[in-house]
Amino acid sequence: MILISLFLVLSGLGQDRDSIPQIGLSIISQVNQGNSYITFPTDIGNIEPLWFEGNVIPNFYLRESRNSRLMGVLTPQIIIRMYNEPSFPVYTPSYMPQITIYYQLKNQSRSRTKSLFVRLQHHSNGQEGDFFLENGDLNLKSGDFATNYFEPGFIITNINKQLNAYQFFKTSVEIHPPGSSSAELDGIYSKVRWHNAVSIFKVPAKNDRYPRKNADISVKAEVTWMFGDVNNWDRISADRLNLSFTFYYHPKFLEDIGLFVQYYHGLDYYNMYFSHRLDILRFGLMTEKLRF
């Protein structure tokens, strides 16, 4: 509710409908797919000491033209953590290939658009060891983690001319069908998750020389609620809540890379580490190729 209220308040401020370009599916998909990043070895919190976490998200677009209202995106996403240990090991990267289909609804307003999407995604770590160690702990280094899910969702975009800002609200449901995950995940891993996100991009004024601009700054707030039988938690347990807030700054002397700071609270998203609860503040570099 907080995210929805924030979006509605911002979207109602001083909209100018004259000569406002519509937001195309390319921009909408880039915001929804996320950005590649690499963190600095300065994480503050309870995560294991890392040299870096790298998130690689290349996108391949399937469409007839840039004006198409239907588009597919192929994304072979990989998340890698290099640990601050002898030999600097990289344990069990997260392989997250996915395909996402976007459809932009017909719009009555040039300053606001609505889109539907559905994503099919696989998440595994490429290992084949036993899921549990002999003492009953999770086998973090070689345990076989695998799950598949689909995620239907809805995206509202808005152009706020007065603030010269672009605003996005997304809500979606992540569903892991029965039999689509490692059997050992039953009862300890949420198979239904409700995701909500608000993203706001503040861009400089356009001019004739630079008609398309990167965002000077952007903020993204994300909230996820996990349903189902998970560790015998109560249905309204705070343990079911994941929160993330990311602030991004794009220096003028850089083209496609900027600095970000992120706070994350919730269960770990890195394959076999899913049972770890994180409270971390991290810093790093992030790609930002959006052109408004």
C-alpha positions as CSV (number, residue, x, y, z in Angstrom):
1,M,0.0,0.0,0.0
2,I,2.9,2.4,0.7
3,L,4.3,1.8,-2.8
4,I,0.9,2.3,-4.4
5,S,0.3,5.5,-2.5
6,L,3.7,6.9,-3.4
7,F,3.2,6.2,-7.1
8,L,-0.3,7.7,-7.1
9,V,0.8,10.9,-5.3
10,L,3.7,11.4,-7.7
11,S,1.8,10.6,-10.8
12,G,-0.8,13.3,-10.0
13,L,1.6,16.2,-9.8
14,G,1.6,18.7,-12.7
15,Q,1.2,16.5,-15.7
16,D,1.6,18.3,-19.1
17,R,0.0,16.2,-21.9
18,D,1.3,18.4,-24.7
19,S,4.1,17.0,-26.8
20,I,4.9,14.2,-24.4
21,P,6.4,11.1,-26.0
22,Q,4.9,7.8,-25.0
23,I,7.0,5.3,-23.2
24,G,7.7,2.4,-25.4
25,L,8.1,-1.3,-24.5
26,S,11.9,-1.2,-24.8
27,I,12.1,1.2,-21.8
28,I,9.4,-0.6,-19.9
29,S,11.1,-3.9,-20.3
30,Q,14.6,-2.5,-19.3
31,V,13.1,-1.1,-16.1
32,N,11.4,-4.4,-15.3
33,Q,14.3,-6.7,-16.2
34,G,16.7,-4.8,-14.0
35,N,20.3,-3.7,-14.5
36,S,23.7,-5.3,-14.5
37,Y,25.9,-4.4,-11.5
38,I,29.0,-5.2,-9.5
39,T,29.3,-4.4,-5.8
40,F,32.3,-3.1,-3.9
41,P,33.9,-5.2,-1.1
42,T,32.4,-2.9,1.5
43,D,29.1,-4.6,2.3
44,I,27.7,-3.5,5.7
45,G,25.6,-6.2,7.4
46,N,25.4,-9.9,8.0
47,I,26.3,-11.3,4.5
48,E,29.5,-13.5,4.2
49,P,32.6,-11.4,3.3
50,L,32.7,-10.9,-0.4
51,W,35.1,-9.4,-2.9
52,F,32.1,-8.6,-5.1
53,E,28.6,-9.7,-6.2
54,G,28.1,-9.4,-10.0
55,N,24.7,-9.5,-11.7
56,V,24.9,-9.9,-15.5
57,I,21.6,-9.3,-17.4
58,P,22.0,-9.1,-21.1
59,N,18.7,-8.7,-23.0
60,F,17.8,-9.9,-26.5
61,Y,14.7,-8.4,-28.0
62,L,12.2,-10.2,-30.2
63,R,9.8,-7.8,-32.0
64,E,8.7,-6.6,-35.4
65,S,9.7,-3.0,-34.9
66,R,10.3,-0.4,-32.1
67,N,6.6,0.6,-32.3
68,S,5.3,-3.0,-31.7
69,R,2.9,-3.4,-28.8
70,L,4.0,-7.1,-28.4
71,M,7.6,-8.0,-27.6
72,G,9.6,-10.9,-26.3
73,V,12.8,-10.6,-24.3
74,L,15.4,-13.4,-23.8
75,T,17.6,-12.9,-20.8
76,P,20.4,-15.3,-19.7
77,Q,20.9,-13.8,-16.3
78,I,23.7,-14.9,-14.0
79,I,24.5,-13.8,-10.4
80,I,28.1,-14.5,-9.2
81,R,29.6,-14.0,-5.7
82,M,33.4,-14.1,-5.2
83,Y,34.1,-14.8,-1.5
84,N,36.9,-13.1,0.5
85,E,38.5,-16.4,1.3
86,P,41.8,-18.1,0.3
87,S,41.9,-18.6,-3.5
88,F,38.9,-16.2,-3.8
89,P,36.3,-19.0,-4.6
90,V,33.1,-18.5,-6.6
91,Y,30.6,-21.0,-5.1
92,T,27.6,-22.1,-7.1
93,P,26.6,-19.1,-9.2
94,S,22.9,-18.5,-9.8
95,Y,21.9,-19.3,-13.4
96,M,18.6,-17.6,-14.1
97,P,17.7,-17.8,-17.9
98,Q,14.3,-16.4,-18.6
99,I,11.9,-15.3,-21.4
100,T,9.5,-12.5,-20.9
101,I,6.6,-11.5,-23.1
102,Y,5.3,-7.9,-22.9
103,Y,2.0,-6.5,-24.3
104,Q,1.3,-2.8,-24.2
105,L,-2.4,-1.9,-23.9
106,K,-3.9,0.8,-26.0
107,N,-3.6,4.1,-24.2
108,Q,-6.0,7.0,-23.8
109,S,-3.3,9.3,-22.5
110,R,0.1,10.0,-24.0
111,S,1.6,10.5,-20.5
112,R,0.5,7.2,-19.0
113,T,0.7,3.7,-20.3
114,K,-0.3,0.2,-19.1
115,S,1.3,-3.0,-19.9
116,L,1.0,-6.7,-19.2
117,F,3.8,-9.2,-19.0
118,V,4.4,-12.9,-18.2
119,R,7.8,-14.4,-17.4
120,L,9.0,-18.0,-17.6
121,Q,12.2,-18.4,-15.6
122,H,14.6,-21.2,-14.4
123,H,16.8,-20.8,-11.4
124,S,19.6,-23.3,-10.6
125,N,23.2,-23.5,-9.4
126,G,24.5,-26.1,-11.8
127,Q,25.4,-28.6,-9.0
128,E,24.6,-32.2,-8.5
129,G,25.5,-32.9,-4.8
130,D,23.2,-33.9,-2.0
131,F,20.8,-31.1,-0.9
132,F,21.6,-31.7,2.8
133,L,24.8,-32.5,4.6
134,E,25.0,-35.5,6.9
135,N,24.3,-33.2,9.9
136,G,21.1,-31.9,8.3
137,D,22.5,-28.5,7.2
138,L,22.1,-27.2,3.7
139,N,24.9,-28.1,1.3
140,L,25.8,-24.6,0.3
141,K,28.8,-25.5,-1.9
142,S,27.6,-28.4,-4.0
143,G,23.9,-29.0,-3.2
144,D,21.6,-29.4,-6.1
145,F,19.2,-26.4,-6.2
146,A,16.7,-26.0,-9.0
147,T,13.3,-24.4,-9.5
148,N,11.1,-23.1,-12.3
149,Y,8.3,-20.6,-12.2
150,F,6.1,-18.3,-14.2
151,E,5.3,-14.7,-13.2
152,P,2.3,-12.8,-14.7
153,G,2.3,-9.1,-13.9
154,F,1.0,-5.6,-14.7
155,I,3.0,-2.3,-15.2
156,I,1.8,1.3,-15.0
157,T,4.1,4.0,-16.4
158,N,3.7,7.7,-16.0
159,I,5.5,10.8,-17.3
160,N,5.5,13.7,-14.8
161,K,6.4,16.8,-17.0
162,Q,6.6,19.2,-14.0
163,L,9.2,17.1,-12.2
164,N,10.7,15.9,-15.5
165,A,10.5,12.4,-14.1
166,Y,9.4,8.9,-15.3
167,Q,7.6,6.7,-12.9
168,F,6.9,3.0,-13.0
169,F,4.7,0.8,-10.8
170,K,4.8,-3.0,-11.1
171,T,2.9,-5.7,-9.4
172,S,3.3,-9.4,-10.2
173,V,2.8,-12.9,-8.7
174,E,5.6,-15.5,-8.9
175,I,4.2,-19.1,-9.0
176,H,6.3,-22.3,-8.8
177,P,4.0,-25.0,-10.0
178,P,4.0,-28.4,-8.2
179,G,6.8,-30.7,-9.4
180,S,8.8,-27.8,-10.9
181,S,11.3,-27.5,-8.1
182,S,13.7,-29.7,-6.1
183,A,11.6,-31.9,-3.8
184,E,13.8,-30.8,-0.8
185,L,12.4,-27.2,-1.2
186,D,8.9,-28.3,-0.1
187,G,8.1,-26.6,3.2
188,I,11.2,-24.5,3.4
189,Y,10.9,-22.3,0.3
190,S,8.0,-20.1,-0.7
191,K,6.4,-21.2,-4.0
192,V,4.1,-18.2,-4.3
193,R,5.4,-14.6,-4.0
194,W,3.8,-11.3,-4.5
195,H,6.1,-8.7,-5.9
196,N,5.6,-4.9,-5.9
197,A,8.0,-2.2,-7.1
198,V,8.0,1.6,-7.6
199,S,10.8,3.1,-9.8
200,I,11.3,6.8,-10.4
201,F,13.8,8.3,-12.9
202,K,14.7,12.0,-12.7
203,V,16.2,13.2,-16.0
204,P,17.7,16.6,-17.0
205,A,15.9,18.9,-19.4
206,K,16.2,17.9,-23.1
207,N,17.8,20.1,-25.7
208,D,18.4,20.0,-29.4
209,R,21.9,18.6,-29.1
210,Y,21.0,15.9,-26.6
211,P,17.4,14.9,-27.3
212,R,17.6,11.7,-25.3
213,K,19.0,11.6,-21.8
214,N,20.1,9.2,-19.0
215,A,18.5,9.7,-15.6
216,D,20.5,11.9,-13.3
217,I,19.2,9.9,-10.4
218,S,16.8,7.1,-9.9
219,V,15.2,5.4,-6.9
220,K,13.6,1.9,-6.7
221,A,11.6,0.5,-3.8
222,E,10.6,-3.2,-3.8
223,V,8.4,-5.2,-1.5
224,T,7.8,-9.0,-1.7
225,W,5.4,-11.1,0.4
226,M,6.0,-14.8,0.5
227,F,2.9,-17.1,0.8
228,G,2.6,-20.8,1.5
229,D,4.0,-23.3,4.0
230,V,7.5,-21.9,4.8
231,N,9.3,-23.1,8.0
232,N,6.0,-23.2,9.9
233,W,5.8,-19.4,9.9
234,D,2.5,-17.7,10.8
235,R,0.5,-16.4,7.8
236,I,1.2,-12.8,8.8
237,S,4.8,-13.3,10.1
238,A,7.2,-10.5,9.4
239,D,9.7,-13.2,8.2
240,R,7.6,-13.4,5.0
241,L,8.5,-9.8,4.0
242,N,11.5,-8.9,1.8
243,L,12.4,-5.2,1.3
244,S,14.8,-3.4,-1.0
245,F,15.6,0.2,-1.6
246,T,18.1,1.3,-4.3
247,F,19.4,4.8,-5.0
248,Y,21.3,5.3,-8.3
249,Y,23.4,8.4,-9.3
250,H,24.7,8.9,-12.8
251,P,27.7,11.3,-13.0
252,K,27.8,13.5,-16.1
253,F,31.3,12.3,-17.0
254,L,30.1,8.7,-17.4
255,E,27.9,7.4,-20.2
256,D,26.3,4.0,-19.2
257,I,27.7,3.4,-15.7
258,G,26.7,5.0,-12.4
259,L,27.0,4.6,-8.7
260,F,24.4,2.9,-6.5
261,V,23.7,2.3,-2.9
262,Q,21.2,-0.4,-1.8
263,Y,19.6,-1.6,1.4
264,Y,18.2,-5.1,1.4
265,H,16.2,-6.9,4.1
266,G,14.9,-10.4,3.7
267,L,15.8,-13.9,2.7
268,D,18.8,-14.4,0.4
269,Y,18.1,-14.8,-3.3
270,Y,21.3,-16.7,-4.1
271,N,20.3,-20.3,-4.8
272,M,21.3,-22.6,-1.9
273,Y,21.6,-19.6,0.4
274,F,17.9,-19.1,0.3
275,S,17.4,-19.7,4.1
276,H,19.9,-17.0,5.1
277,R,18.2,-13.7,6.4
278,L,20.1,-10.7,5.2
279,D,20.2,-7.1,6.5
280,I,22.8,-5.4,4.3
281,L,23.9,-2.0,3.0
282,R,26.0,-2.2,-0.2
283,F,27.6,0.0,-2.7
284,G,28.8,-0.5,-6.3
285,L,28.6,0.3,-10.0
286,M,25.5,-0.2,-12.1
287,T,24.8,0.0,-15.8
288,E,22.0,2.3,-16.9
289,K,21.3,2.3,-20.6
290,L,17.8,3.9,-20.5
291,R,17.4,6.8,-22.9
292,F,14.2,8.9,-22.3
